[in-house]
Amino acid sequence: MESPANGTNSDRPLDQLSGTVGEIVFQNEENGYTVLRLRLKDGTSVTVTGCLPFAAPGELLSLAGTFVNHSSYGPQFNARYAERHMPTGAQAVYEYLASRVIKGVGPSTASVIVTAFGDKALDVMENEPEKLAGLRGISLKKAKEISEFLHKQLGLRHLMEFLSAHGLPPQFAMRLYRAYGDHALETVRENPYLLCARHVGAPFSVADKLALDLGLDGDCAERIAAAVGFELLHNAGNGHVFIPREKLIQATASLLDIDPAAVEEGLDVLLDSGELVSEPIAGCTACYLPEFYEAETNAAERLGRMAAARPELRADLDGLLEAIEREQNIHYAPRQRQTLEMAAKCQLLLLTGGPGTGKTTTVRAIIALYQQLGLKVQLAAPTGRAAKRMSELTGEEAQTIHRLLEAGYEEGSFDLRFKRNETNPLKCDALIVDECSMLDIELASALLSALSPRCRLVLVGDADQLPSVGPGNVFLDILRSGAAPVVRLTEIFRQKEDSRIVRYAHAINAGEHPPIRENKGDFFFLRRPRQEDAVALTVQLCAERLPQNMGIRPDEIQVLTPTRRGAAGVARLNLALQAALNPPAEGKAEKKLANATFRVGDRVMQIRNNYDLIWTENHGANIGSGVFNGDIGYVRAIDPNSETLTVDFDGRVAEYGFDMLSELEHAWAMTVHKSQGSEYRAVVLCLSGVPQQLTYRGLLYTAVTRARELLICVGDERTVDQMIDNHRQSRRYSALRARLAESN
């Protein structure tokens, strides 16, 4: 649900609806999403959907929202805001209690209570629970439990009423109540800016409007503190681990439209209290959120210690390497052999190189070396797709870092926790991590904390690819610090020399303009400057030309584009590709949403980490939890009765409630950023209508290196030239490089 305080999808006024809850069809206790039947005064019934936690028969609702026509269920009312009234009259109270909305109360107990107290039953349950203890089947302990549960419900109701009165959607009430319990309403009244805390997730503008409506001053301490935290968190989303003090002051003053001196004073209070951390480093005064400061300093300390360590070396290393060469029937190039020698001698090693330079062969050799040394080896990568690819290329099992660290949420907590940590380290002697350009500072710190003191670590990646989505530039910072042993593979091996994908990728990375219009081998350029023409050709390539002429199936093709928006962005491409590759058909189930339609057979992507989502494998033989941002799967079933959608993620099958579908989006096309860590048999790269801020070399290089056998670029060659010539590297505020250099 979207609040008017934060904009709506339509300018038309919301519809109003009032009635009594008749039947609960579906209810998710975690997020409050509910489907119910509402009885209107004229005796008719309407299906209502929305966030209505603990809704129960007999309850009176006054709703604001929109009528929609569901493809399977017909007319429904999508409630965005709700005023809720406890039932009145003995019969309504009985229906309410008999629905089991109160823990420990069913139809039988409801009948006993209402018979004894009539329409005063709820008041007795809330304020005089000891009177219940004299009734049949109700002990004093049970009476108190019933009263406590009713208090919880009423507390949540009052909180929802408060937020609704200020134009805020009810899902924030669920999050606030989970965080602050019975004191949630009192707490948010005192400091409305808690709404924009990480665990609640409201935009700063929403919390700010509520605070100003409640009469808080524009330069009060709470407002300044919230705005400073918002600026730091917002910029973390742009890759920054910290913000220089002066920039933070100016940005916050601009956001709040107040005097910078007031912000400076508020910032000093936050620093004195430890709510923020400040430290002079890399030529500026850096201001951090505590969690990012702790992650960066922890990573620097552990990396520095590992870089200086030298494990005991076997005297017969040369003979051991020769034996591995014979076993694998390969003769290592000098730089590869150097890598193996360093892997034997060093606790920490970085391995980097572009496409075709032998990183995979070298990693396989390192695995063989460590196994010969009697070490237990573990492989990992930041994403599920990267881990799967690592497994396929090495023949050894690889996991995502999150699964390796056993990530999840503790009950009653909103903070991510890793079961593997300093006190419960990983049970391996050597860890090899691929696609390390995707590592952000928090994940890197958690991984380093989970390594035992003598565990070896090999970080593998292409330093010229796009940096991580999260804060920091970990892999490049370590490389540039000079503190850690590094091997750069630069030789392109003979079997790759004929690949134009490989040659052109290296040329692009060097700022050279390869002859992309030659259209030979595995690299083709098809000129379509107009965005509509580029989309039409992209669809034709995926649906007809590549499958029919080259035997490449649509599921082996990935469409990439730099941008989400525009006529040739991800959104439009996905609509066009879905229409061509998976059109509607009789008997093919689908679920329509406001901005998308999911259909059986669709390729979809998980767009946020969900550590609690249950999946099964091998027809239920294996059960686990966790589906992560970037995981790709196919919709296998849609059940309108249970309101679930089933997705198969490479054999791991997860079930989504319809209220969870905001976690999925179509993946026929995706941004280049989302494709990191993956490799596809064929890539169609759409480069038409690319915004100026996205025309840079690193993005083009990353896109080209995603293709294994075929790359077709569709668009305007001028865009390609602009991207090659623009070698801008957006600066990220990170002190890891400086910290490591100081420790060297």
Order of alpha helices (4+ residues) and beta strands (2+ residues): beta-beta-beta-beta-beta-alpha-alpha-alpha-alpha-alpha-alpha-alpha-alpha-beta-alpha-alpha-beta-beta-alpha-alpha-alpha-beta-alpha-beta-alpha-beta-alpha-beta-beta-beta-alpha-beta-alpha-beta-alpha-alpha-beta-alpha-alpha-beta-alpha-beta-beta-beta-beta-beta-beta-beta-beta-beta-beta-beta-alpha-beta-alpha-alpha
